[in-house]
């Protein structure tokens, strides 16, 4: 179902357009959320509300056009409109739904629908924003084609490459974590079929999506994915086997499933080796960067310790001078001795000096703890990097083994089939040879 929508004003013109008599039949099926009971009144009502805002395009108009020859019920149209409503964030907004029946140039009577929403949120008196509406409508249209099994038109085909040979390391790891959605697999085949008009084009389009075209063991046209799974092209693309045969031509020109698996396994082993080199290069790069950061941290911490020592020395000298200043000399000092004040001051100075030493020791300990935590954090980060890289290496090694086994199994299967074919040929030829020897002339003695 092709969905075309846009924001617009001009409610009166839109109402006149939707009610045009050039259509064979017009049916206003729904006026939800409006006070008015006719299309023109409903759009006038929306316009009046929009005057309380700055919005000029106060409507969102959508046309819903099913594929030619498709039988679409009112419930199907309503479900499609509901999907669009949710996707665009228009849930609960006033909506009009109109059905048109119109005879095309080919004389066939076709049925389509129009849905119109008010964009004005009455509670907030603001227009509902509709960013990326075209892309969202395409997403809904794709879902509808998959849901109903309709042939995907070229305009909806996704051309983004999914060939695993083009994956980055991060994309490969993400693809391994994600479970494949059967709907996405079917969409990939429908996309490839929609944009291809020959065997070469289909083969290229399938490989862009991670599938290799092959000849099935049961005389069918199939595609093999990177896991070695075999997919029936007609079934996945939603077309008839006859159409596939007409487009692809001679099946014998296609590689067998075993040969396709060997090709995939070789290509993916090379990709795994490239990923392993990438991980090794990343490990070396991270090691060098870690060494640079460690050296920089060491220098910075030495500077911090040096600055703390110098500051402590300056402060200790100032405090010592202050304590010495408190002990008076001369006659005043003699008087302090006689009344015991000097002795008490000396004791206070001693206690203050001890407190100062304890304070400096505590500050050194605090700085040491902070710097130790910084070094431990750097070591932890480096250990985590190594573990991540080692885990990636182990995974890639296992993946490479999987493709090696796939290649070995496929090669064994191919060789077994060849031997079986040769043995069958030899078995068929033996009776003919015996028959010729019996019917031919007797050798002379």
C-alpha positions as CSV (number, residue, x, y, z in Angstrom):
1,X,0.0,0.0,0.0
2,X,1.5,3.3,-1.1
3,X,1.1,6.0,1.6
4,X,1.4,9.7,0.5
5,X,0.9,12.3,3.2
6,X,1.6,16.0,3.8
7,X,0.8,18.8,6.2
8,X,-1.5,21.4,4.8
9,X,-4.0,24.1,5.4
10,X,-6.9,25.0,3.1
11,X,-9.4,22.8,4.8
12,X,-12.3,24.0,2.6
13,X,-10.5,23.2,-0.6
14,X,-9.5,19.8,0.7
15,X,-13.1,19.0,1.6
16,X,-14.2,20.0,-1.9
17,X,-11.5,17.9,-3.4
18,X,-12.4,14.8,-1.4
19,X,-16.1,15.1,-2.2
20,X,-15.5,15.5,-6.0
21,X,-18.2,13.9,-8.1
22,X,-15.6,12.6,-10.7
23,X,-15.2,9.6,-8.5
24,X,-17.6,6.7,-9.1
25,X,-18.4,6.6,-5.4
26,X,-17.5,8.7,-2.4
27,X,-18.1,7.5,1.2
28,X,-17.3,9.5,4.3
29,X,-16.8,6.6,6.6
30,X,-15.6,8.3,9.7
31,X,-15.7,11.8,11.4
32,X,-14.0,11.1,14.7
33,X,-13.5,13.8,17.3
34,X,-15.4,16.5,15.5
35,X,-18.6,18.3,16.5
36,X,-19.6,18.8,12.9
37,X,-21.2,16.0,11.0
38,X,-19.9,16.8,7.5
39,X,-16.4,17.0,6.0
40,X,-16.4,20.7,5.3
41,X,-17.8,21.6,8.8
42,X,-15.1,19.4,10.4
43,X,-12.3,21.1,8.6
44,X,-13.7,24.5,9.3
45,X,-13.9,23.5,13.0
46,X,-10.2,22.5,12.9
47,X,-9.3,25.8,11.3
48,X,-11.2,27.8,13.9
49,X,-9.3,26.0,16.7
50,X,-6.0,26.6,14.9
51,X,-6.5,30.3,15.0
52,X,-5.6,30.1,18.7
53,X,-2.1,29.0,17.6
54,X,0.4,30.1,15.1
55,X,0.0,26.9,13.0
56,X,-1.0,27.5,9.4
57,X,-0.8,23.8,8.2
58,X,-3.3,22.6,10.7
59,X,-4.2,19.3,8.9
60,X,-2.3,16.2,7.9
61,X,-3.7,14.6,4.8
62,X,-2.9,11.0,3.8
63,X,-3.8,8.9,0.7
64,X,-3.8,5.1,1.0
65,X,-3.4,3.4,-2.3
66,X,-3.4,-0.4,-2.3
67,X,-1.5,-2.3,-5.1
68,X,-3.4,-2.9,-8.3
69,X,-5.6,-5.9,-8.1
70,X,-5.4,-6.2,-4.3
71,X,-8.6,-6.8,-2.4
72,X,-8.5,-4.5,0.6
73,X,-11.4,-4.3,3.1
74,X,-12.5,-1.3,5.2
75,X,-10.9,-3.0,8.2
76,X,-7.6,-3.1,6.3
77,X,-7.8,0.6,5.5
78,X,-8.7,1.4,9.1
79,X,-5.8,-0.7,10.5
80,X,-3.4,1.0,8.0
81,X,-4.6,4.4,9.1
82,X,-4.2,3.4,12.8
83,X,-0.6,2.3,12.1
84,X,0.2,5.7,10.6
85,X,-1.6,7.5,13.4
86,X,0.6,5.7,16.0
87,X,3.8,6.1,13.9
88,X,3.3,9.9,13.5
89,X,2.2,10.6,17.0
90,X,-1.4,11.5,16.1
91,X,-3.1,9.0,18.4
92,X,-6.4,10.4,19.6
93,X,-6.5,13.4,17.3
94,X,-9.7,14.1,15.4
95,X,-9.8,12.1,12.1
96,X,-11.8,11.9,8.9
97,X,-11.8,8.8,6.8
98,X,-13.1,8.9,3.2
99,X,-13.3,6.1,0.6
100,X,-13.1,6.7,-3.1
101,X,-13.9,4.3,-6.0
102,X,-12.6,5.5,-9.3
103,X,-12.2,3.9,-12.7
104,X,-8.7,4.1,-14.1
105,X,-7.4,4.5,-17.6
106,X,-7.5,0.7,-18.1
107,X,-11.2,0.7,-17.2
108,X,-10.6,-1.1,-13.9
109,X,-12.5,0.1,-10.8
110,X,-10.0,0.8,-8.0
111,X,-10.7,1.6,-4.4
112,X,-8.5,3.8,-2.3
113,X,-8.9,5.9,0.9
114,X,-8.0,9.3,2.3
115,X,-7.4,10.0,6.0
116,X,-7.2,13.5,7.4
117,X,-6.1,14.4,11.0
118,X,-6.2,17.6,12.9
119,X,-2.7,18.5,14.1
120,X,-3.9,20.8,16.8
121,X,-3.5,19.5,20.4
122,X,-6.5,21.2,22.1
123,X,-5.2,20.6,25.6
124,X,-1.9,22.4,25.0
125,X,-3.1,24.6,22.0
126,X,-0.1,23.6,20.0
127,X,0.5,21.9,16.7
128,X,1.8,18.3,16.9
129,X,5.2,18.2,15.2
130,X,5.6,15.6,12.4
131,X,9.4,15.2,11.8
132,X,10.6,12.7,9.2
133,X,7.0,11.9,8.2
134,X,8.0,10.7,4.7
135,X,10.4,8.1,6.1
136,X,7.9,7.0,8.7
137,X,5.2,6.5,6.1
138,X,7.6,4.4,4.0
139,X,8.3,2.2,7.1
140,X,4.6,1.7,7.6
141,X,4.1,1.0,3.9
142,X,6.8,-1.7,4.0
143,X,5.2,-3.3,7.0
144,X,1.9,-3.4,5.2
145,X,3.4,-5.0,2.1
146,X,5.0,-7.7,4.3
147,X,1.8,-8.2,6.3
148,X,-0.4,-8.7,3.2
149,X,2.2,-10.5,1.1
150,X,2.1,-7.8,-1.6
151,X,5.0,-7.5,-4.1
152,X,7.3,-4.7,-2.8
153,X,7.5,-1.8,-5.3
154,X,10.9,-0.4,-6.3
155,X,10.3,2.8,-4.4
156,X,10.1,1.0,-1.1
157,X,13.1,-1.3,-1.6
158,X,15.9,-0.8,0.9
159,X,19.2,-0.6,-0.9
160,X,21.4,-0.4,2.1
161,X,24.2,-2.9,2.0
162,X,24.0,-5.8,4.4
163,X,26.7,-8.0,2.8
164,X,28.7,-9.4,5.7
165,X,31.9,-9.0,3.7
166,X,31.3,-5.2,4.0
167,X,30.7,-5.3,7.8
168,X,33.0,-3.4,10.1
169,X,34.2,-5.4,13.2
170,X,31.6,-3.6,15.4
171,X,28.8,-4.4,12.9
172,X,29.8,-8.0,12.8
173,X,29.7,-8.3,16.6
174,X,26.4,-6.5,16.7
175,X,25.0,-8.8,14.0
176,X,26.1,-11.8,16.0
177,X,24.3,-10.5,19.1
178,X,21.1,-9.7,17.3
179,X,18.6,-12.4,16.4
180,X,17.5,-12.2,12.8
181,X,13.9,-11.3,12.3
182,X,12.0,-13.4,9.8
183,X,10.2,-10.3,8.6
184,X,13.5,-8.6,7.9
185,X,14.7,-11.7,5.9
186,X,11.5,-11.7,3.8
187,X,11.9,-7.9,3.3
188,X,15.4,-8.4,2.1
189,X,14.3,-10.9,-0.5
190,X,11.4,-8.8,-1.6
191,X,13.6,-5.7,-1.9
192,X,16.2,-7.7,-4.0
193,X,13.4,-9.0,-6.3
194,X,11.8,-5.6,-6.7
195,X,15.0,-3.9,-7.9
196,X,16.2,-6.7,-10.2
197,X,15.3,-7.6,-13.7
198,X,17.9,-10.3,-14.5
199,X,19.8,-13.1,-12.9
200,X,23.0,-10.9,-12.6
201,X,21.0,-8.1,-11.0
202,X,19.3,-10.4,-8.6
203,X,22.5,-12.1,-7.7
204,X,24.2,-8.7,-7.0
205,X,21.1,-7.5,-5.0
206,X,21.0,-10.6,-2.9
207,X,24.8,-10.5,-2.1
208,X,24.3,-6.9,-1.0
209,X,21.9,-8.3,1.6
210,X,24.1,-11.2,2.6
211,X,22.7,-14.0,0.4
212,X,24.3,-16.0,-2.4
213,X,22.2,-17.2,-5.4
214,X,22.5,-21.0,-5.9
215,X,20.9,-24.1,-7.5
216,X,18.9,-26.1,-5.0
217,X,19.4,-29.8,-4.5
218,X,15.8,-30.4,-5.5
219,X,15.9,-28.4,-8.7
220,X,14.8,-25.2,-7.1
221,X,16.2,-21.7,-7.1
222,X,17.6,-20.9,-3.7
223,X,19.9,-18.5,-1.8
224,X,22.4,-19.3,0.9
225,X,23.1,-17.0,3.8
226,X,26.4,-16.7,5.7
227,X,25.2,-19.3,8.2
228,X,24.8,-21.9,5.4
229,X,21.0,-21.8,5.7
230,X,19.2,-22.3,2.4
231,X,16.2,-20.1,1.5
232,X,13.7,-20.7,-1.3
233,X,13.7,-17.5,-3.4
234,X,10.0,-17.8,-4.6
235,X,8.8,-18.3,-1.1
236,X,10.9,-15.6,0.5
237,X,10.1,-13.0,-2.3
238,X,6.4,-13.9,-2.4
239,X,6.4,-14.7,-6.1
240,X,5.6,-17.8,-8.2
241,X,8.3,-20.3,-9.1
242,X,7.5,-19.7,-12.7
243,X,8.4,-16.0,-12.4
244,X,11.7,-16.9,-10.8
245,X,12.4,-19.4,-13.6
246,X,11.7,-16.9,-16.2
247,X,13.9,-14.2,-14.7
248,X,16.8,-16.5,-13.8
249,X,16.8,-18.7,-16.8
250,X,19.0,-21.8,-17.0
251,X,19.3,-23.3,-13.5
252,X,22.4,-25.4,-14.4
253,X,24.4,-22.1,-14.9
254,X,24.0,-21.4,-11.1
255,X,26.4,-22.8,-8.6
256,X,25.2,-25.7,-6.4
257,X,24.4,-25.1,-2.7
258,X,27.7,-26.8,-1.8
259,X,29.6,-24.6,-4.2
260,X,27.9,-21.5,-2.8
261,X,28.7,-22.6,0.8
262,X,32.4,-23.0,-0.2
263,X,32.4,-19.5,-1.8
264,X,30.8,-18.0,1.4
265,X,33.1,-19.9,3.7
266,X,36.2,-18.7,1.8
267,X,35.0,-15.1,1.7
268,X,34.1,-15.1,5.4
269,X,37.4,-16.7,6.5
270,X,39.2,-13.9,4.7
271,X,36.9,-11.5,6.5
272,X,37.6,-13.1,9.9
273,X,41.4,-12.9,9.2
274,X,40.9,-9.2,8.4
275,X,39.0,-8.7,11.7
276,X,41.7,-10.5,13.6
277,X,44.4,-8.2,12.1
278,X,42.2,-5.2,13.0
279,X,41.9,-6.5,16.6
280,X,45.7,-7.0,16.8
281,X,46.3,-3.5,15.4
282,X,43.9,-2.1,17.9
283,X,45.6,-3.9,20.8
284,X,49.0,-2.6,19.7
285,X,47.6,0.9,19.4
286,X,45.9,0.8,22.8
287,X,49.1,-0.5,24.3
288,X,51.1,2.4,23.0
289,X,48.4,4.9,24.0
290,X,48.3,3.3,27.5
291,X,52.1,3.7,27.8
292,X,51.9,7.3,26.8
293,X,49.1,8.0,29.3
294,X,51.0,6.1,32.0
295,X,54.1,8.2,31.4
296,X,52.1,11.4,31.4
297,X,50.3,10.4,34.7
298,X,53.7,9.5,36.3
299,X,55.1,12.9,35.4
300,X,51.9,14.7,36.5
301,X,51.9,12.9,39.9
302,X,55.6,13.7,40.4
303,X,54.9,17.3,39.8
304,X,52.0,17.1,42.3
305,X,54.2,15.6,45.0
306,X,56.9,18.1,44.3
307,X,54.5,21.0,44.6
308,X,53.1,19.6,47.8
309,X,56.5,19.2,49.3
310,X,57.5,22.8,48.4
311,X,54.2,24.1,49.7
312,X,54.6,22.2,53.0
313,X,58.2,23.5,53.4
314,X,57.1,27.1,52.9
315,X,54.2,26.7,55.3
316,X,56.4,24.9,57.9
317,X,59.0,27.6,57.7
318,X,56.4,30.3,58.2
319,X,54.8,28.5,61.1
320,X,58.2,27.9,62.7
321,X,59.0,31.6,62.4
322,X,55.7,32.5,64.0
323,X,56.4,30.2,66.9
324,X,59.8,31.6,67.5
325,X,58.4,35.1,67.4
326,X,56.1,34.2,70.3
327,X,59.2,33.6,72.6
328,X,60.2,37.0,73.8
329,X,63.8,38.0,74.4
330,X,65.6,40.4,76.7
331,X,64.0,41.6,79.9
332,X,60.6,40.5,78.7
333,X,62.0,37.0,78.1
334,X,63.6,37.0,81.5
335,X,60.3,38.0,83.1
336,X,58.5,35.2,81.2
337,X,61.1,32.7,82.6
338,X,60.5,33.9,86.1
339,X,56.8,33.5,85.9
340,X,56.9,30.2,83.9
341,X,55.3,31.7,80.7
342,X,58.3,30.8,78.5
343,X,58.0,27.2,79.5
344,X,54.3,27.1,78.7
345,X,54.9,28.8,75.4
346,X,57.6,26.3,74.4
347,X,55.2,23.5,75.2
348,X,52.5,25.1,73.0
349,X,55.0,25.5,70.2
350,X,55.9,21.8,70.5
351,X,52.3,20.7,70.3
352,X,51.6,23.0,67.3
353,X,54.7,21.6,65.6
354,X,53.6,18.1,66.2
355,X,50.1,18.9,64.9
356,X,51.7,20.4,61.8
357,X,53.8,17.3,61.2
358,X,50.6,15.1,61.6
359,X,48.8,17.4,59.2
360,X,51.5,17.2,56.6
361,X,51.7,13.4,57.0
362,X,47.9,13.2,56.5
363,X,48.0,15.4,53.4
364,X,50.8,13.2,51.9
365,X,48.8,10.1,52.7
366,X,45.7,11.6,51.0
367,X,47.7,12.6,47.9
368,X,49.3,9.1,47.8
369,X,45.8,7.5,48.0
370,X,44.4,9.6,45.2
371,X,47.4,9.0,43.0
372,X,47.3,5.2,43.7
373,X,43.6,5.2,42.8
374,X,44.4,7.0,39.5
375,X,47.1,4.4,38.7
376,X,44.8,1.5,39.6
377,X,42.0,2.9,37.4
378,X,44.5,3.2,34.5
379,X,45.6,-0.4,35.1
380,X,41.9,-1.5,35.3
381,X,41.1,0.2,32.0
382,X,44.0,-1.4,30.3
383,X,43.2,-4.8,31.7
384,X,39.6,-4.3,30.5
385,X,40.9,-3.4,27.0
386,X,43.1,-6.5,26.9
387,X,40.2,-8.7,28.0
388,X,37.9,-7.1,25.4
389,X,40.4,-7.7,22.7
390,X,41.2,-11.2,23.8
391,X,37.4,-12.0,23.9
392,X,37.1,-10.6,20.4
393,X,40.1,-12.7,19.2
394,X,38.5,-15.9,20.7
395,X,35.2,-15.1,19.1
396,X,36.8,-14.5,15.7
397,X,38.8,-17.7,16.0
398,X,35.6,-19.6,16.7
399,X,33.8,-17.9,13.8
400,X,36.7,-18.8,11.5
401,X,36.5,-22.4,12.6
402,X,32.8,-22.4,11.9
403,X,33.5,-21.3,8.3
404,X,36.3,-23.7,8.0
405,X,34.0,-26.5,9.0
406,X,31.4,-25.2,6.6
407,X,33.9,-25.2,3.7
408,X,35.1,-28.7,4.6
409,X,31.6,-30.1,4.9
410,X,30.5,-28.4,1.7
411,X,33.6,-29.7,-0.2
412,X,32.9,-33.2,1.1
413,X,29.3,-33.0,0.1
414,X,30.3,-31.7,-3.4
415,X,32.8,-34.5,-3.8
416,X,30.4,-37.1,-2.6
417,X,27.8,-35.9,-5.1
418,X,30.4,-36.0,-7.9
419,X,31.4,-39.5,-7.0
420,X,27.8,-40.6,-6.8
421,X,27.2,-39.1,-10.2
422,X,30.3,-40.9,-11.7
423,X,29.2,-44.2,-10.2
424,X,25.8,-43.8,-11.6
425,X,27.2,-43.1,-15.0
426,X,29.5,-46.2,-14.8
427,X,26.5,-48.3,-13.7
428,X,24.5,-47.1,-16.7
429,X,27.3,-47.8,-19.2
430,X,28.0,-51.4,-18.1
431,X,24.9,-53.0,-19.6
432,X,25.5,-51.2,-22.9
433,X,29.1,-52.5,-23.1
434,X,28.0,-56.1,-22.3
435,X,25.2,-55.8,-24.9
436,X,27.7,-54.7,-27.6
437,X,30.0,-57.6,-26.8
438,X,27.2,-60.2,-27.2
439,X,25.8,-58.8,-30.4
440,X,29.1,-58.0,-32.1
441,X,31.1,-60.4,-34.4
442,X,33.0,-63.2,-32.8
443,X,36.7,-62.8,-32.7
444,X,38.7,-65.0,-35.2
445,X,40.7,-67.8,-33.8
